[in-house]
């Protein structure tokens, strides 16, 4: 079977449907949630759009209360091969060259939030199923595209799905890298609340507000702070201008009476490798740490600088760890929030190796002076044995389609593959391609989109035949 040729026949359809899907803004929106749209109208619109595509193509579809659903290609038996996708995306952030939901094509790429994570690959997997169906190939197993709606937040979608539907025998998630990701680090979201209280002794500057970051799993690309100051405001503004110039970042300084307001722009990146981004919040804290702040503000800012500046491996928290399977533990300070009236908050995302110890990490956070560990959410690591049938089948497919060795790799990202007993992440990012998921100007290369579709079509057939 020439899978690439079958994809080429449908090239224009694939591109058109990818663009249409990406043009739906599917970000978590608590303000528009309802009984039928538990994560907001935008996500629900994308979810229903995909189900309608499946229905129009003759698949069996199912909607489980707006939380999740599936598009199913029937086989002759009851066993299920799962293809796990999600329609929700992270917020678009700032600094885009074009409309984040315009799905504009430039230089052979489709630019949009979700182009790579995970709406572009979802369309590739959908067309892979469609090709197998339209060719009338005989399958013994059912193939289900399981559709999630809350992957970028709390995974309430798959939790709901597997309360009502059976676990697939095996499957893959087109939501990371090729060749095959057989191990995913554990993921911890830790929320820390400042507990230290001080009397009214103040410094030369009184921190009023400090905010940076939207999600645990994103490097913050913007930070803002305001403070009252007793000394010469002009000199502080000049100091800030020199600081952002040396740091080679953009920022603003504005004086309003005796209040100074500052902003800094960083570079967003996925939390699985914070060093790929520039944390605007930590940069802002490093500047504020140069000022003579009030004791409460100083303690909050100094903790950010002392514990998280220049350390994304948890050494200062004494939680650093690595193993041969999945590499180093990483730490991303994703949420920083402070006001003078209330105590500060820190939201930290940790990706820990598959042989790591979550209890040890919890103890590290619990020991942080001046803060209480308010919440500690742990998604355990995931690992599939390299000799599993799923691994061998996908290796065969990848090598036949690309002519390259199908190496097994581990990642710090978390995909829906970990919700399966036997599940791996499988593409869509090819070796050597930059990982721009969660970043501004996210894109998918059209050539890669089509190439992935052919790989997924063969994989679905080989797993389900």
Secondary structure, DSSP 8 states (H G I E B T S, - for coil): --HHHHHHHTHHHHHHHHHHHHTS--B--GGG--SS-TT-HHHHHHHHHHHHHHHHTT-EEEEETTTEEEEEE--SSS-EEEEEEE--B----S--SS-TTT-EEETTEEESTTTTTTHHHHHHHHHHHHHHHHTT---SSEEEEEEES-TTTT-HHHHHHHHHS---SEEEESSEESSEEEEE-EEEEEEEEE-----S---SEEEEEEEE-S-TTB---EEEEEEEESS-HHHHHHHHHHHHHHHT--EEEEEETTEEEEEEE-B--BGGGGGGSB-HHHHHHHHHTTS-B-HHHHHHHHHHHHHHTT-SSSTTTT---EETTTEE-EEEEEEEEEESSS--EEEEEEEE-TT--HHHHHHHHHT-TTEEEEEEEEE--EE--TTSHHHHHHHHHHHHHHSS---EEEESS--GGGGSTTEEE--EE-TTS---TTSTT-EEEHHHHHHHHHHHHHHHHHHH-
